[in-house]
Amino acid sequence: MKKCVVVGGATIGNYEFVRKHIHETDYVIYCDCGLSHMEKLGVLPSLIVGDFDSHENPHMDTETIVLPTEKDDTDTVYAVKEGIKRGFTEFMLVGVLGNRFDHSLGNLAILMMLEAKGLHGMIVDDYSEITVLSSGGKEDVTDDCKFFSVLAAGGDAHGVNIENAKYNIENADIITNFPLGVSNEVPKGNTAQISVSQGRLFLIKVFNEGEK
């Protein structure tokens, strides 16, 4: 099934990198001032949602859900929930990190919300891909990324293994109050394996460091 792409209003500098992750068959939801990215992304909306407190309603010939300004869910959270209602199991969020740190943290929490529902989510920013690896999970990291980091997500993680990387660990704890897993590397020709027995990890694959 095609994935649901949610476009938020945080700054995007590297449109080329972000565009590579969006495909013609994707279902694209623009959230309020995320509409400011539409021209440079070159992707028309499948759905528009927002309270339009930071961007005017474009009144396009596209399904639009107008939200109240006072509500429990942010526009981005609402968009993801709407995607879930419409049957999507894979989500990608762009334009959701930066600008407002509180919103950035809240949007990282969306990845954990999706994981808890048995769904898959990824955040793509100018430099990286961010996913959640949960209990019993394993993931490969290839040498096409410059760096990768693993950080505790929503609590301490236990039984963490990193193999075939520059820095390897076995049955380790990645805890919330010490960033042990920042800036590892995959040697050329290798594929690193990451696994966790208990808890959740943010897995961040960094592909560039500011090139535009």
Secondary structure, DSSP 8 states (H G I E B T S, - for coil): ---EEEE-SS----HHHHHTT--TT-EEEEEGGGGGGHHHHT---SEEEE--SSS-----SS-EEE--SS-SS-HHHHHHHHHHHTT--EEEEES-SSS-HHHHHHHHHHHHHHHHTT-EEEEE-SSEEEEEEETT-EEEEETTSSEEEEEE-SS-EEEEEEESSSS-EEEEEE-TTS-TT-SB---TT-EEEEE-SBSEEEEEEE--SS--
